[in-house]
Amino acid sequence: MSSEQLRQTAVKNTASAKKSKGKFRLFGLDVFIGGGFDIVYMVIVLMLLTIGLVMMFSASYISAKYDYATGYDATYYIKRQLGFAIFGVALMFLISRINPEILKKATPVIAAISLVLLILVLIHPYRLDGKEEFRRWLKLGIVFQPSDVAKLGIIMTFAWLLEKYRHQIETKWWFALLLFGLLGFLCILIYLEKHLSCTILVMLIGICMLYLGGVDNRWFILGITAGIVLIAVVVLFRDKILDPYQAERIDSFIHKDYDDTDTRWQTNQSLFALGSGGFFGLGLGNSRQKYLYMPEPQNDFIFAIVGEELGFFRSVLILLLFAALVFRGFVIASRAKSMFERLLVLGISLQVGLQTILNILVVTDLMPNTGISLPFFSYGGTALVMQLIEMGIVLAVSRSGDRKKRAAENA
């Protein structure tokens, strides 16, 4: 190497050292990165969040006003949800500056924490009044659902595994079998919480990620077939496999025209609300079903109140916003600079899209009531904060992709 080349190398190293000085580093990497994030994606997120908060207040204030548990405070739910939203948005913008490579390095730790939480909730669940049969909640200072945290942990885990062991996945059939086995194990843990909707959601996300991650199509088809067979077996032998309340929900769905139990009450009120809204709606705040006809209208069936107050056309516009969010996520994934980042964004986008679809299917009585929330709309602090954290991760990947694009342009 010539003296001139040595001098240039020394200058570059000195400049690099000056540039890195004062920066917070972890795993030998800069924790925070610069560059612009995807403005379109952020705007869609904030639009959905704002509309969701407005509709959550509209749906909840009557039930809160007449509920002893809320202290008869009509603003009880919205105050809590707004607080979580502000905290979540702050986290979203903070995480949007994190280097995605740091997330990749931290994935094994996040995976371990998710697994511990899923096991801990089975050993020592926190029982909510009126929902004592469920084991979905854990109290560690605050009460939360570990499955909300684990969904992100599972997405990160599969993105990490599919990148790290890409060669083995493409060449060894048994490795794909191990990944399907891991997915099945995680689904069983969530199912034991008596959280069927989250089990279905995680299974769908996992299968899609395995397909997108390069698992042989034959294994993907086999996985889909096994899933269909499993669902058929569960439905046919529901009285022996499922808990009584779950079997009753399936019975009421299959025999909906003849069911005379209270199982379909919430679903029927949802259909009444959607029908009452018509094309243009009754007007914001003018829902009738939220006047103690529909139980907990601020939760899983909030979209019924949306349809009743805003009508068919504006409800479709909201669904189109969800579709735009998922589509924009796919665009960001296509620009990601690594397989891990691409699969991470695809997994998060699939979660939002699939969860929205499942919720709408339940609300419109096209699927048995499994208790699945609508992202950004349904009441729930942990769920909302985790959704906004996921949005921050997508923005971080978009920022990383922007840096990659600018580096290519400057090369």
Buried (B, 14 or more C-beta within 10 A) or exposed (E): EEEEEEEEEEEEEEEEEEEEEEEEEEEEBBBBBEBEBBEBBBEBBBBBBEBBBBBBBBBBBBBBBEBEEBEEEBBBBBEBBBEBBEBBBEBBBEBBBBBBBBBBBBBEEBBEBBBEBBEEBBEEBBEEEEEEEBBBBBEEEEEBBBBBBBBBBBBBBBBBBBBBBEEBBEEEEEBBBBBBEBBBEBBEBBBBBBBBBBBBBBBBBBBBBBBBBBBBEEBBEBBEEEBEEEEEEBBEEBEEEBEEEBBBBBBBBEEBEEBEEEBBEBBBBBBBBBEBBEEEBBEEEEBBBBEEBBEBBBBBBBBBBBBBBBBBEBBEEBBEBBEBBBBBBBBBBEBBBBBBBBBBBBBBBBBBBBBBBBBBBBBBBEBBBBBBBBBBBBBBBBBBBBBBBBBBBBBBBBBBBBBBEEEEEEE
